Amino acid sequence: MAKPNYAFEKRQKELAKKQKKQEKLQQRQGAVGHEAAEDTTTQVGQDDAAAAAVTPTAD
């Protein structure tokens, strides 16, 4: 009977953990980046509206 290869099992478990951690990190960065992009878009829209209201018209 073959003896169990505990080192292989441990390495596979560690790799799975590392991959899962990396995926979570990417999801968090994507979510944070997405929120930041929405905030920037909102601010630009507000700045344009404020600039249009302040811009003097030629008489």
C-alpha positions in Angstrom: 0.0 0.0 0.0 1.3 3.5 -0.9 2.0 5.8 2.0 0.2 9.2 2.0 2.2 12.2 0.7 1.4 14.8 3.4 3.8 17.3 2.0 1.9 17.4 -1.3 -1.4 17.8 0.4 -0.1 20.6 2.5 1.4 22.4 -0.5 -1.9 22.1 -2.4 -3.8 23.5 0.6 -1.4 26.4 0.8 -1.7 27.1 -2.9 -5.5 27.1 -2.7 -5.4 29.5 0.3 -3.0 31.8 -1.5 -5.2 31.8 -4.7 -8.3 32.5 -2.7 -6.7 35.4 -0.8 -5.5 36.9 -4.1 -9.0 36.7 -5.6 -10.5 38.4 -2.6 -7.8 41.1 -2.8 -8.6 41.7 -6.5 -12.3 41.9 -5.8 -11.7 44.5 -3.0 -9.5 46.6 -5.3 -12.1 46.4 -8.1 -14.9 47.4 -5.7 -12.8 50.3 -4.3 -11.7 51.4 -7.8 -15.3 51.3 -9.0 -16.5 53.4 -6.1 -13.7 55.9 -6.7 -14.6 56.2 -10.3 -18.3 56.9 -9.5 -17.2 59.6 -7.0 -15.0 61.2 -9.6 -17.8 61.2 -12.2 -20.2 62.8 -9.7 -17.7 65.5 -8.8 -17.0 66.3 -12.4 -20.7 66.7 -13.1 -21.2 69.0 -10.1 -18.1 71.1 -11.1 -19.5 71.5 -14.7 -22.9 72.7 -13.3 -21.3 75.1 -10.9 -19.0 76.5 -13.7 -22.0 77.0 -16.0 -23.8 78.9 -13.3 -20.8 81.2 -12.5 -19.7 81.8 -16.1 -20.6 85.4 -17.0 -22.6 85.9 -20.2 -21.5 88.4 -22.8 -23.9 91.4 -22.8 
